[in-house]
Amino acid sequence: MIGSLLVVIAFFIYFEPFRIEPYDPNVEVNGKAIPTVQGSYCWSSLFSAQCADMIYVDALHMTEKSKPVIVSPSDKIHLSFDRKPDSLEVVRWDSKTKSE
């Protein structure tokens, strides 16, 4: 009985079948956390699925309320997730008009 209960609890902790949005990425440079902004996404879990369309003109508009983090060209930015995403888009802005 206790073993079955532990298996059920472990299932809910690991798989999070009721989670309705993606995991936030962990982004760090030189041991300092860099904040992120959630964009549009589609997410499905065991018991639910949803898509959310964030209304942004572009990635620069998406982050206009965030304070920029300045890093040197030699700094390594570490990106990790609690769960591996199916896809990922990263946009780097050099100015208000140039991105890649």
C-alpha positions as CSV (number, residue, x, y, z in Angstrom):
1,M,0.0,0.0,0.0
2,I,2.7,2.5,1.0
3,G,4.8,1.4,-2.0
4,S,1.9,2.1,-4.4
5,L,1.3,5.5,-2.8
6,L,5.0,6.4,-3.2
7,V,4.9,5.4,-6.9
8,V,1.8,7.7,-7.4
9,I,3.4,10.6,-5.6
10,A,6.6,10.2,-7.6
11,F,4.6,10.1,-10.8
12,F,2.9,13.4,-10.0
13,I,6.2,15.1,-8.9
14,Y,8.2,13.9,-12.0
15,F,5.7,14.1,-14.8
16,E,3.5,17.0,-13.5
17,P,0.5,15.8,-15.5
18,F,-1.6,18.9,-14.7
19,R,1.1,21.5,-15.7
20,I,-0.4,23.9,-18.2
21,E,2.7,26.0,-19.3
22,P,6.3,25.3,-20.2
23,Y,9.2,25.3,-17.8
24,D,11.2,28.5,-17.4
25,P,14.7,28.2,-18.6
26,N,17.6,28.7,-16.2
27,V,20.1,31.2,-17.8
28,E,23.3,32.2,-16.1
29,V,26.5,34.1,-16.9
30,N,29.4,34.1,-14.5
31,G,27.2,32.5,-11.9
32,K,24.6,35.3,-12.1
33,A,21.0,34.5,-13.1
34,I,19.7,36.3,-16.2
35,P,16.0,36.9,-16.3
36,T,13.9,35.6,-19.2
37,V,10.6,36.5,-20.8
38,Q,8.0,33.9,-21.8
39,G,7.0,34.2,-25.5
40,S,4.2,32.4,-27.4
41,Y,4.0,28.7,-26.8
42,C,2.0,25.5,-27.2
43,W,2.2,23.0,-24.3
44,S,0.7,19.6,-23.8
45,S,0.7,17.4,-20.7
46,L,-0.9,14.1,-19.9
47,F,-4.3,15.7,-19.1
48,S,-4.3,19.0,-20.9
49,A,-3.0,21.1,-23.8
50,Q,-3.0,24.7,-24.6
51,C,-1.4,27.4,-26.8
52,A,-0.8,30.9,-25.7
53,D,-0.1,33.7,-28.2
54,M,1.8,36.5,-26.6
55,I,1.2,39.8,-28.5
56,Y,4.7,41.2,-29.3
57,V,5.8,43.0,-32.4
58,D,9.3,41.4,-32.1
59,A,11.7,40.1,-29.6
60,L,12.9,43.6,-28.7
61,H,9.4,44.7,-27.9
62,M,8.9,41.5,-25.8
63,T,11.8,42.5,-23.5
64,E,11.2,46.3,-23.3
65,K,10.3,46.1,-19.6
66,S,13.4,44.0,-18.8
67,K,16.7,45.5,-17.7
68,P,19.5,44.5,-20.1
69,V,22.3,42.3,-19.0
70,I,25.6,43.2,-20.4
71,V,28.1,40.5,-21.0
72,S,31.6,40.5,-22.6
73,P,32.1,38.6,-25.9
74,S,34.2,36.0,-24.1
75,D,31.6,35.2,-21.4
76,K,29.8,31.9,-21.8
77,I,26.0,32.0,-21.2
78,H,24.7,28.8,-19.7
79,L,21.2,27.8,-20.6
80,S,19.4,24.8,-19.0
81,F,15.9,23.5,-18.5
82,D,14.2,21.3,-16.0
83,R,12.9,19.4,-19.0
84,K,14.3,19.3,-22.5
85,P,12.1,21.5,-24.9
86,D,11.0,20.3,-28.3
87,S,12.3,23.5,-29.9
88,L,14.0,26.7,-28.8
89,E,14.5,30.1,-30.4
90,V,17.2,32.5,-29.3
91,V,17.3,36.1,-30.6
92,R,20.4,38.3,-30.1
93,W,20.0,42.0,-30.5
94,D,23.0,44.3,-31.3
95,S,20.9,47.4,-31.5
96,K,17.2,48.4,-31.9
97,T,17.3,47.5,-35.6
98,K,19.7,44.6,-35.9
99,S,19.1,41.1,-34.7
100,E,20.1,37.5,-35.5
